[in-house]
Each structure stands twice: as C-alpha cells, then as structure tokens.
Amino acid sequence: MYTKLGNVLATIQKINRSKGVVYRVLIRKKGFKPITKVFSTKKLAVQFASRVESNNEELLAYGSTVKSSISFGELADIYLSREYKGRDIQKQSSRTDFWVKSIKVERASDITTSDIYEAMAKLPKGLSNSTINRYKSAASVVFNYGCRRHNLTSNPVQLISSLPEDNHRVRYLSASERKGLLNACKEAVWPKLYLLVLIAITTGARRGELLSLRWNDIDFERQTAYVQTTKNGQPKVLPLTNDVINELTKFRQQSVSLIFNSEIKPDKAFCFNKQWKNALVEAKVDNFRFHDLRHTTASYLAQSGASLLEIADVLGHKQIGVTKRYAHLCINHKEKLIGRVFSDL
C-alpha cells in the first residue's frame, strides 16, 4: 500500500507474523535517508506517517539526513536575497563574503566549529569585540537558515561564545575639540560634511538616519526633519536649530532626492569616510568615531541639566537603562533637585 502525503511518499505494508499482523511504514523524502518503523495497527502507522510529513524535526529524529551539497556562499546568497530584512544589506553581504573567502570547505554541511575558529583568526587585527561578534552573527544566521531550509543538521557557530562587549563607552567632544572639528569640516573637500556633523551634534540622530534623509523630509517653516524609519522601527521628528536651517538652505532642492547623496549614484548616500578622517586629523581629535557625535549630544544635554528621560526621548531610546551611561554627567540636574527638595531642612 502506498500513501502519498504532501511531498513525503509513505509506504505502509501489511505483514503477517507468527504473533499476529503488523504494519511497516517506509518513508521517503528528498534529501533524507529512508525511514522505516513497525506498528501494531494500521491507524498508528498512518498517524506516524502524517506526523513525520508535517515536521522536519520528526524526520531528523527518526532518520539521518542526506548531506546537502550546497556551499556556504550559495546559502548566504539565497539567505540575503530571500530572508534578510535588515537595512545594512551591503555591510551584511561584506561580512558573509569574508566567510566565503576564509572557509575553504566546499559544502556548508561539512563546515565544523574548528573551521569557524580558523577563519576568525583571519579577521583584521584591531577589530573591536562587538565588530567580531557581528561577523560571527552574520555566519550564524546563514547556518540557521540552512538548518531550516536546506537540511543542514547543525550550526557550527553556536558553540563559539560571543566576546564581551563594552557598550558603555562615552566619548564626547570637549568645547575646544568641537570648535576645531566643525572648522575642519567647513574646509573639507565635500561641502556637506559640516552640515552633516552639525545636524548630528544638534539632534543626536544616528548616522543611518541622517544619510537616509531626503529633501521632502525637511519642513523649513517648522524647522523639523522627519525620519521615516529608526533603529527601533519607529519614525521620529528631529527639531532643527537655526544654524542647521541656514546651512540646509545653501543646498536646498525641491525634490525627493537624498540630501547627502553620492555624486556618482544620486540614489545612494555619499561615502564620506575619507573626508571625515581627514577632518579628525586636521582638528587633532583622537579616538573618536562618527557615532560619538551622538554621545556628544547626550553628554551636552546631561551637563545642561536635562533628565535621563529627556535624553532618552531625544536619542530615541526605548529603555532608560541604555541612557544611564550618561547619569554621571547629570550633575546640575541633581544639584537643583537636591536643593529644591532639601533646602528647608
């Protein structure tokens, strides 16, 4: 007797034995070795075949899979094109490309944890723990996808512990550093660097949020910028200072194009890394990243008496715990609070 259940072909055979009748199930599915199991009744045999058809975990439990011949590179390409939902597709693709070039094993199913360790040793020296963890995560999600969709039996990255990350770095510009950096940005070859850095300092917006701004997102009358999608998935409105509005006016366009667009590919953001590094060198600002402009915003707010809730609102933090890294800078706010409450004691 042959029973076709979805994409599983289950053969249920009646067998007469000395102790009575039994029913043997033979299950075949592409990518898996045949599975056979004997039951005392036909009903139990049919139930087993139906359950296995609907659940790959059952297939793995009762029979070993035939190793997939797909390579890690092919798997990564399929994952990025079909399932990856992140906004940093280019960065994620660059990370998976590293693994493709560094792992010499042909089939993804043959890659071991040792292979991952050996490849990790080829990462550039000086990378932060968080960056190394992002590379490891990029490989891990591809293997997880392979387990779900392409019959891989395990994820070799899961056995590798993530490195500890320092998520509490607070590096911000001093008054002299800010002045020097802004002056250097004004002299940069790319004429919009000063505008970009000025908006970053005065709004606390993330790099990606700023680079995605288009001219139709700017309301010059209300002096606001509308960010359609933020890191936490929620849109937000950025208040713009008079200085920012004046600088924006110099480049103003009546279009939906990106404000910080590439000159070669107008629908792509301008890659300003070289100009940014040159400005840091010119201003003699050391150990400073573009993301630290966001810390600068928060630190200035804290030192000016803003509460942690107010800082969290400006930065778009969903959890106040993230904002507590600036608590030690809220001296003025604490002094006013203590003075108001306990002045009459």
C-alpha positions as CSV (number, residue, x, y, z in Angstrom):
1,M,0.0,0.0,0.0
2,Y,1.4,3.4,-1.0
3,T,0.2,6.6,0.7
4,K,1.3,9.9,-0.8
5,L,1.3,12.6,2.0
6,G,2.4,16.0,0.7
7,N,6.0,15.7,-0.6
8,V,6.5,12.5,1.5
9,L,5.9,9.1,0.0
10,A,4.9,6.7,2.8
11,T,4.7,3.0,2.0
12,I,2.5,1.1,4.5
13,Q,2.9,-2.7,4.2
14,K,0.8,-5.3,6.0
15,I,3.0,-8.1,7.3
16,N,1.7,-11.5,8.8
17,R,3.9,-12.7,11.6
18,S,3.6,-15.6,14.0
19,K,2.4,-13.4,16.8
20,G,-0.1,-11.5,14.6
21,V,-0.4,-8.8,11.9
22,V,1.9,-5.7,11.9
23,Y,2.2,-2.7,9.6
24,R,5.5,-1.4,8.4
25,V,6.0,2.2,7.4
26,L,8.6,3.1,4.9
27,I,9.0,6.9,4.4
28,R,11.0,8.5,1.6
29,K,11.6,12.2,1.2
30,K,14.1,14.1,-1.0
31,G,17.2,14.9,1.0
32,F,16.6,12.3,3.7
33,K,17.5,8.7,4.0
34,P,14.6,6.3,4.0
35,I,12.9,5.8,7.4
36,T,11.2,2.5,8.4
37,K,9.1,1.7,11.5
38,V,6.7,-1.1,12.5
39,F,3.3,-0.6,14.2
40,S,0.7,-3.0,15.6
41,T,-2.2,-1.3,13.8
42,K,-2.7,0.5,10.5
43,K,-4.1,3.5,12.3
44,L,-0.9,4.1,14.2
45,A,1.1,3.6,11.0
46,V,-0.9,6.3,9.2
47,Q,-0.7,8.7,12.2
48,F,3.1,8.3,12.3
49,A,3.5,8.9,8.6
50,S,1.3,12.0,8.7
51,R,3.2,13.4,11.7
52,V,6.5,13.0,10.0
53,E,5.3,14.6,6.8
54,S,4.4,17.8,8.7
55,N,7.5,18.2,10.8
56,N,11.2,18.2,9.7
57,E,12.2,17.6,13.3
58,E,10.5,14.3,13.2
59,L,12.5,13.4,10.1
60,L,15.7,14.3,11.9
61,A,14.6,12.3,15.0
62,Y,13.9,9.1,13.1
63,G,16.4,9.2,10.2
64,S,19.6,10.8,9.3
65,T,19.6,13.4,6.6
66,V,21.5,13.1,3.4
67,K,24.1,15.8,3.5
68,S,23.2,18.9,1.4
69,S,25.6,19.7,-1.4
70,I,25.0,23.5,-1.1
71,S,28.1,25.6,-0.4
72,F,28.2,28.3,2.3
73,G,28.4,31.0,-0.4
74,E,25.3,29.8,-2.2
75,L,23.5,29.5,1.1
76,A,24.5,33.1,2.0
77,D,23.3,34.5,-1.4
78,I,19.9,32.8,-1.0
79,Y,19.5,34.0,2.6
80,L,20.4,37.6,1.8
81,S,18.1,37.7,-1.3
82,R,15.1,36.0,0.2
83,E,15.0,36.3,4.0
84,Y,17.3,39.1,5.2
85,K,15.2,42.1,6.4
86,G,17.9,44.4,7.8
87,R,18.7,47.8,6.4
88,D,22.5,47.2,6.2
89,I,22.4,44.7,3.4
90,Q,25.8,45.9,2.0
91,K,27.5,45.5,5.3
92,Q,26.0,42.1,5.9
93,S,27.0,41.0,2.5
94,S,30.6,42.1,3.1
95,R,30.7,40.1,6.3
96,T,29.4,36.9,4.6
97,D,31.9,37.5,1.8
98,F,34.6,37.3,4.4
99,W,33.5,33.8,5.5
100,V,33.2,32.6,1.9
101,K,36.8,33.7,1.2
102,S,38.1,32.4,4.5
103,I,36.5,29.0,4.8
104,K,38.0,26.5,2.3
105,V,35.5,23.7,3.0
106,E,33.3,23.1,-0.1
107,R,30.0,22.0,1.4
108,A,28.3,24.0,4.1
109,S,27.2,20.8,5.8
110,D,30.9,19.8,6.2
111,I,32.0,23.0,8.0
112,T,33.0,22.4,11.6
113,T,33.4,24.7,14.6
114,S,37.2,24.3,14.1
115,D,36.8,25.7,10.6
116,I,35.0,28.8,12.0
117,Y,37.7,29.3,14.6
118,E,40.4,29.2,11.9
119,A,38.5,31.7,9.8
120,M,38.0,34.1,12.7
121,A,41.8,34.2,13.1
122,K,41.9,35.8,9.7
123,L,39.9,38.8,10.7
124,P,41.8,42.1,10.5
125,K,43.8,42.9,13.7
126,G,42.4,45.7,15.9
127,L,38.7,45.0,15.4
128,S,36.6,45.6,18.5
129,N,34.8,42.7,20.2
130,S,31.5,44.0,19.1
131,T,32.6,44.0,15.4
132,I,34.0,40.5,15.7
133,N,30.6,39.4,17.2
134,R,28.8,41.0,14.3
135,Y,30.9,38.9,11.9
136,K,30.2,35.7,13.9
137,S,26.5,36.6,13.9
138,A,26.5,37.0,10.1
139,A,27.7,33.5,9.7
140,S,25.4,32.1,12.3
141,V,22.2,33.3,10.8
142,V,23.2,31.8,7.4
143,F,23.7,28.4,9.1
144,N,20.4,28.7,10.9
145,Y,18.7,29.4,7.6
146,G,20.4,26.3,6.2
147,C,19.1,24.2,9.0
148,R,15.6,25.5,8.4
149,R,15.5,25.3,4.6
150,H,18.4,23.2,3.3
151,N,18.7,20.1,5.5
152,L,21.8,21.2,7.5
153,T,21.8,19.4,10.8
154,S,23.7,21.8,12.9
155,N,25.1,25.3,13.2
156,P,28.8,25.2,14.0
157,V,28.9,28.8,15.1
158,Q,26.6,28.2,18.0
159,L,29.3,26.5,20.0
160,I,31.5,29.6,19.9
161,S,30.9,32.1,22.7
162,S,30.5,35.8,21.9
163,L,33.2,38.1,23.1
164,P,32.4,40.6,25.9
165,E,31.4,44.0,24.6
166,D,31.9,47.4,26.1
167,N,28.5,49.0,25.5
168,H,29.1,51.8,28.0
169,R,31.8,53.9,26.1
170,V,31.0,57.6,26.4
171,R,33.4,59.6,24.3
172,Y,32.3,63.1,23.5
173,L,33.8,66.3,22.2
174,S,35.2,68.9,24.5
175,A,34.4,72.5,23.7
176,S,37.7,73.1,22.0
177,E,37.5,69.8,20.1
178,R,34.0,70.7,18.9
179,K,35.2,74.1,17.6
180,G,38.2,72.6,15.9
181,L,36.3,69.7,14.3
182,L,33.5,72.0,12.9
183,N,36.1,74.4,11.5
184,A,37.9,71.4,9.8
185,C,34.5,70.2,8.4
186,K,33.9,73.6,6.9
187,E,37.2,73.3,5.0
188,A,36.5,69.7,3.8
189,V,36.5,68.9,0.1
190,W,33.0,67.5,0.4
191,P,30.9,70.7,1.0
192,K,28.2,68.9,3.0
193,L,30.4,67.5,5.7
194,Y,29.9,70.5,8.0
195,L,26.1,70.3,7.6
196,L,26.1,66.5,8.4
197,V,28.2,66.9,11.5
198,L,26.2,69.9,12.7
199,I,22.9,68.0,12.4
200,A,24.5,65.0,14.1
201,I,25.6,67.1,17.1
202,T,22.4,69.1,17.5
203,T,19.9,66.2,17.1
204,G,21.7,63.1,18.3
205,A,20.4,61.2,15.3
206,R,22.2,58.1,14.1
207,R,24.4,58.0,11.0
208,G,22.0,55.9,9.0
209,E,19.0,58.1,10.0
210,L,20.8,61.2,8.7
211,L,22.1,59.6,5.5
212,S,18.5,58.5,4.7
213,L,17.1,62.0,4.9
214,R,15.5,63.4,1.7
215,W,14.7,67.0,0.9
216,N,10.9,66.3,1.2
217,D,11.6,65.2,4.8
218,I,12.6,68.7,5.8
219,D,9.9,71.2,6.9
220,F,11.7,74.6,6.7
221,E,8.8,76.5,8.2
222,R,8.5,74.3,11.3
223,Q,12.3,73.6,11.3
224,T,12.0,69.9,11.6
225,A,13.2,66.8,9.8
226,Y,11.1,63.6,9.6
227,V,13.0,60.3,10.0
228,Q,10.7,57.6,8.5
229,T,12.5,54.6,10.0
230,T,14.7,54.4,13.0
231,K,16.7,51.6,14.6
232,N,13.8,50.7,16.9
233,G,11.4,50.7,14.0
234,Q,9.6,53.9,15.0
235,P,9.5,57.2,13.0
236,K,10.6,60.3,14.7
237,V,10.8,64.1,14.2
238,L,14.1,65.9,14.7
239,P,14.0,69.6,15.7
240,L,16.5,71.6,13.7
241,T,18.4,74.7,15.0
242,N,18.6,78.0,13.1
243,D,22.2,77.2,12.2
244,V,21.2,73.9,10.7
245,I,18.3,75.5,8.7
246,N,20.6,78.2,7.4
247,E,23.2,75.6,6.3
248,L,20.4,73.4,4.7
249,T,19.2,76.4,2.7
250,K,22.5,76.7,0.9
251,F,21.9,73.3,-0.7
252,R,18.1,73.3,-0.8
253,Q,16.3,71.4,-3.6
254,Q,12.7,71.0,-4.5
255,S,12.9,67.2,-4.9
256,V,12.7,63.9,-3.1
257,S,16.4,63.1,-3.6
258,L,18.7,62.3,-0.7
259,I,20.2,65.3,1.0
260,F,23.6,63.6,1.4
261,N,23.6,61.9,-2.0
262,S,26.5,60.4,-3.8
263,E,27.6,62.4,-6.8
264,I,28.1,59.2,-8.9
265,K,25.0,57.4,-7.8
266,P,22.4,60.0,-6.7
267,D,20.1,57.4,-5.1
268,K,22.9,56.2,-2.8
269,A,24.3,58.0,0.2
270,F,27.7,59.7,-0.1
271,C,30.6,57.8,1.4
272,F,32.3,60.4,3.5
273,N,34.7,58.2,5.5
274,K,37.9,59.7,3.9
275,Q,36.7,63.3,4.4
276,W,35.7,62.5,8.0
277,K,39.0,61.0,8.9
278,N,40.9,64.0,7.3
279,A,38.8,66.4,9.4
280,L,39.6,64.5,12.6
281,V,43.3,64.6,11.8
282,E,43.1,68.3,10.9
283,A,41.3,69.1,14.2
284,K,43.6,66.8,16.2
285,V,40.7,64.9,17.6
286,D,41.9,61.4,18.6
287,N,40.0,58.2,19.4
288,F,36.7,59.5,18.0
289,R,34.0,57.8,15.9
290,F,31.1,59.3,14.0
291,H,28.8,57.6,16.4
292,D,30.4,59.5,19.2
293,L,28.7,62.6,17.9
294,R,25.5,61.0,19.3
295,H,27.3,60.6,22.7
296,T,28.3,64.3,22.4
297,T,24.7,65.3,22.0
298,A,23.6,63.3,25.1
299,S,26.5,64.5,27.2
300,Y,25.9,68.1,26.4
301,L,22.2,67.7,27.3
302,A,23.2,65.9,30.6
303,Q,25.6,68.7,31.5
304,S,23.0,71.3,30.8
305,G,20.5,69.8,33.3
306,A,18.4,67.5,31.1
307,S,17.0,64.5,32.9
308,L,17.7,60.9,31.7
309,L,14.1,60.7,30.5
310,E,14.6,63.8,28.4
311,I,17.9,62.5,27.0
312,A,16.2,59.2,26.2
313,D,13.5,61.0,24.3
314,V,15.9,62.9,22.2
315,L,18.0,59.9,21.4
316,G,15.1,57.6,20.8
317,H,16.0,55.1,23.5
318,K,13.2,52.6,24.3
319,Q,14.8,51.5,27.5
320,I,16.1,54.0,30.1
321,G,18.8,51.5,31.1
322,V,20.7,52.4,27.8
323,T,20.6,56.1,28.8
324,K,22.0,55.6,32.3
325,R,25.5,55.7,30.9
326,Y,25.1,59.5,31.0
327,A,23.9,59.6,34.6
328,H,27.2,60.7,36.0
329,L,27.1,63.8,33.8
330,C,23.7,65.0,35.1
331,I,25.4,66.9,37.9
332,N,23.5,70.2,37.5
333,H,20.1,68.5,37.4
334,K,20.9,66.5,40.6
335,E,22.1,69.6,42.4
336,K,18.9,71.5,41.6
337,L,16.8,68.6,42.6
338,I,18.5,68.1,45.9
339,G,18.5,71.9,46.6
340,R,14.7,72.2,45.8
341,V,13.7,69.2,48.0
342,F,16.0,69.6,51.0
343,S,16.7,73.4,51.2
344,D,14.4,73.9,54.1
345,L,15.6,71.1,56.3
